[in-house]
Amino acid sequence: MAGLVLLLPTVLAAWLAVFASEHGGDCLMYGERCQTVPGTVLWACFWAAVGLGVTALAWPRTRWTSARCWAVGLQWGAQLTLGALILSGA
């Protein structure tokens, strides 16, 4: 649940950090030096984090706990990868 709650603040904080940088300001104002990470990769990481988070949340806590732990770990991995990809444009 914590991962899903923190997903949007993570994305917003990363974009704010990017737009506060010199490169982000140039991209926002002049359309120059913009991020080179394709938007499809960012969206794929976002939706993977959402899907894995919902799966882990809906998973029964008493059955196949190792699979639920893997879903949570993969969700955090997708979420942190998304934040890192956004920040790589800074």
Backbone as CSV, one residue per row, in Angstrom:
resi,resn,N_x,N_y,N_z,CA_x,CA_y,CA_z,C_x,C_y,C_z
1,MET,0.823,-1.187,0.000,0.000,0.000,0.000,0.873,1.259,0.000
2,ALA,1.964,1.233,0.725,2.839,2.403,0.812,3.419,2.754,-0.552
3,GLY,3.751,1.753,-1.349,4.294,2.014,-2.675,3.300,2.717,-3.580
4,LEU,2.051,2.281,-3.526,1.026,2.937,-4.343,0.768,4.364,-3.886
5,VAL,0.801,4.572,-2.576,0.576,5.919,-2.041,1.722,6.842,-2.427
6,LEU,2.942,6.318,-2.470,4.115,7.137,-2.749,4.448,7.248,-4.239
7,LEU,3.700,6.572,-5.093,4.022,6.593,-6.517,3.891,7.998,-7.117
8,LEU,2.754,8.627,-6.958,2.565,9.965,-7.528,3.476,11.015,-6.897
9,PRO,3.651,11.035,-5.568,4.614,11.999,-5.023,6.039,11.790,-5.536
10,THR,6.426,10.543,-5.764,7.750,10.265,-6.313,7.891,10.856,-7.711
11,VAL,6.880,10.630,-8.542,6.913,11.136,-9.913,6.902,12.664,-9.917
12,LEU,6.042,13.264,-9.107,5.958,14.724,-9.062,7.250,15.355,-8.546
13,ALA,7.823,14.777,-7.510,9.080,15.309,-6.967,10.207,15.187,-7.989
14,ALA,10.240,14.081,-8.721,11.286,13.901,-9.732,11.129,14.925,-10.857
15,TRP,9.895,15.142,-11.318,9.680,16.131,-12.382,9.985,17.539,-11.895
16,LEU,9.653,17.843,-10.656,9.990,19.163,-10.117,11.494,19.372,-10.069
17,ALA,12.216,18.337,-9.680,13.678,18.434,-9.646,14.244,18.625,-11.046
18,VAL,13.665,17.948,-12.022,14.137,18.088,-13.403,13.862,19.495,-13.911
19,PHE,12.655,20.001,-13.691,12.306,21.319,-14.209,13.001,22.444,-13.449
20,ALA,13.485,22.176,-12.267,14.229,23.179,-11.509,15.683,23.275,-11.964
21,SER,16.137,22.290,-12.726,17.522,22.304,-13.196,17.654,23.186,-14.439
22,GLU,18.889,23.433,-14.808,19.159,24.258,-15.996,18.653,23.578,-17.269
23,HIS,18.908,22.270,-17.387,18.446,21.542,-18.568,16.930,21.540,-18.648
24,GLY,16.281,21.302,-17.526,14.822,21.284,-17.510,14.223,22.639,-17.835
25,GLY,14.858,23.701,-17.343,14.393,25.044,-17.659,14.528,25.360,-19.142
26,ASP,15.648,24.934,-19.748,15.825,25.136,-21.182,14.799,24.346,-21.986
27,CYS,14.502,23.156,-21.558,13.505,22.347,-22.250,12.119,22.978,-22.127
28,LEU,11.801,23.442,-20.941,10.491,24.032,-20.701,10.323,25.357,-21.440
29,MET,11.366,26.185,-21.442,11.253,27.523,-22.041,11.521,27.536,-23.550
30,TYR,12.546,26.790,-23.994,12.988,26.908,-25.383,12.841,25.626,-26.196
31,GLY,12.500,24.522,-25.544,12.399,23.250,-26.254,13.758,22.670,-26.616
32,GLU,14.800,23.093,-25.922,16.158,22.619,-26.181,16.643,21.757,-25.026
33,ARG,17.575,20.841,-25.348,18.199,19.972,-24.337,17.160,19.190,-23.535
34,CYS,16.143,18.721,-24.205,15.089,17.973,-23.518,15.536,16.544,-23.234
35,GLN,14.790,15.879,-22.411,15.107,14.526,-21.963,15.111,13.569,-23.151
36,THR,16.031,12.625,-23.133,16.153,11.675,-24.232,15.496,10.334,-23.936
37,VAL,14.962,10.141,-22.751,14.286,8.892,-22.410,12.908,8.913,-23.070
38,PRO,12.587,7.879,-23.864,11.282,7.863,-24.534,10.126,7.831,-23.523
39,GLY,9.066,8.524,-23.858,7.896,8.564,-22.978,7.254,7.201,-22.782
40,THR,7.366,6.326,-23.784,6.770,4.998,-23.647,7.450,4.195,-22.541
41,VAL,8.751,4.404,-22.363,9.475,3.703,-21.294,8.996,4.208,-19.932
42,LEU,8.813,5.524,-19.822,8.337,6.100,-18.563,6.934,5.592,-18.243
43,TRP,6.060,5.603,-19.235,4.696,5.118,-19.003,4.677,3.630,-18.681
44,ALA,5.547,2.855,-19.327,5.611,1.417,-19.043,6.025,1.170,-17.595
45,CYS,7.017,1.913,-17.117,7.438,1.770,-15.715,6.326,2.201,-14.765
46,PHE,5.635,3.286,-15.109,4.545,3.772,-14.262,3.439,2.722,-14.152
47,TRP,2.977,2.227,-15.303,1.873,1.259,-15.271,2.313,-0.086,-14.700
48,ALA,3.572,-0.454,-14.864,4.070,-1.682,-14.231,4.044,-1.535,-12.718
49,ALA,4.454,-0.370,-12.210,4.423,-0.135,-10.765,2.989,-0.163,-10.245
50,VAL,2.076,0.446,-10.984,0.668,0.436,-10.565,0.120,-0.987,-10.579
51,GLY,0.357,-1.709,-11.671,-0.157,-3.081,-11.789,0.402,-4.022,-10.736
52,LEU,1.694,-3.935,-10.502,2.301,-4.793,-9.482,1.848,-4.411,-8.081
53,GLY,1.649,-3.119,-7.841,1.163,-2.682,-6.534,-0.251,-3.160,-6.261
54,VAL,-1.106,-3.067,-7.265,-2.482,-3.543,-7.110,-2.502,-5.056,-6.935
55,THR,-1.652,-5.745,-7.680,-1.556,-7.206,-7.529,-1.120,-7.583,-6.118
56,ALA,-0.106,-6.909,-5.613,0.372,-7.209,-4.256,-0.671,-6.860,-3.216
57,LEU,-1.425,-5.803,-3.452,-2.461,-5.398,-2.509,-3.625,-6.380,-2.492
58,ALA,-3.977,-6.900,-3.661,-5.106,-7.826,-3.756,-4.726,-9.263,-3.412
59,TRP,-3.435,-9.555,-3.383,-2.967,-10.921,-3.133,-3.310,-11.333,-1.706
60,PRO,-3.854,-12.557,-1.527,-4.132,-13.021,-0.166,-2.844,-13.138,0.651
61,ARG,-2.885,-12.647,1.870,-1.682,-12.633,2.706,-1.302,-14.019,3.222
62,THR,-2.205,-14.952,3.184,-1.928,-16.271,3.761,-1.427,-17.277,2.736
63,ARG,-1.654,-17.032,1.441,-1.244,-18.005,0.426,-0.141,-17.412,-0.436
64,TRP,0.858,-18.191,-0.711,1.961,-17.838,-1.591,2.562,-16.486,-1.210
65,THR,2.970,-16.410,0.022,3.523,-15.142,0.511,4.802,-14.744,-0.229
66,SER,5.555,-15.725,-0.702,6.775,-15.385,-1.439,6.435,-14.698,-2.758
67,ALA,5.350,-15.112,-3.400,4.929,-14.456,-4.649,4.485,-13.026,-4.374
68,ARG,3.819,-12.812,-3.262,3.393,-11.456,-2.895,4.610,-10.583,-2.599
69,CYS,5.598,-11.137,-1.925,6.837,-10.394,-1.641,7.558,-10.036,-2.933
70,TRP,7.570,-10.940,-3.900,8.177,-10.646,-5.192,7.427,-9.523,-5.901
71,ALA,6.101,-9.552,-5.838,5.310,-8.487,-6.467,5.627,-7.133,-5.838
72,VAL,5.747,-7.094,-4.525,6.086,-5.846,-3.840,7.494,-5.388,-4.232
73,GLY,8.435,-6.302,-4.260,9.801,-5.956,-4.643,9.893,-5.448,-6.079
74,LEU,9.185,-6.109,-6.987,9.182,-5.659,-8.374,8.484,-4.316,-8.526
75,GLN,7.443,-4.089,-7.728,6.757,-2.806,-7.774,7.688,-1.681,-7.345
76,TRP,8.405,-1.883,-6.247,9.352,-0.868,-5.787,10.480,-0.685,-6.799
77,GLY,10.900,-1.771,-7.424,11.924,-1.667,-8.457,11.458,-0.841,-9.649
78,ALA,10.234,-1.074,-10.102,9.684,-0.302,-11.219,9.513,1.158,-10.829
79,GLN,9.083,1.394,-9.605,8.865,2.762,-9.132,10.187,3.523,-9.012
80,LEU,11.190,2.895,-8.465,12.496,3.548,-8.336,13.166,3.732,-9.691
81,THR,12.964,2.776,-10.597,13.485,2.918,-11.954,12.823,4.104,-12.653
82,LEU,11.518,4.260,-12.458,10.805,5.391,-13.040,11.369,6.714,-12.528
83,GLY,11.558,6.811,-11.223,12.131,8.024,-10.652,13.534,8.295,-11.182
84,ALA,14.332,7.261,-11.295,15.700,7.424,-11.799,15.707,7.836,-13.268
85,LEU,14.807,7.283,-14.061,14.737,7.663,-15.466,14.310,9.114,-15.633
86,ILE,13.366,9.541,-14.817,12.943,10.946,-14.871,14.089,11.853,-14.456
87,LEU,14.772,11.497,-13.393,15.888,12.311,-12.911,17.096,12.293,-13.848
88,SER,17.198,11.284,-14.687,18.330,11.232,-15.611,18.274,12.344,-16.648
89,GLY,17.124,12.968,-16.798,17.012,14.097,-17.716,17.410,15.409,-17.089
90,ALA,17.775,15.411,-15.805,18.106,16.668,-15.109,19.479,17.175,-15.470
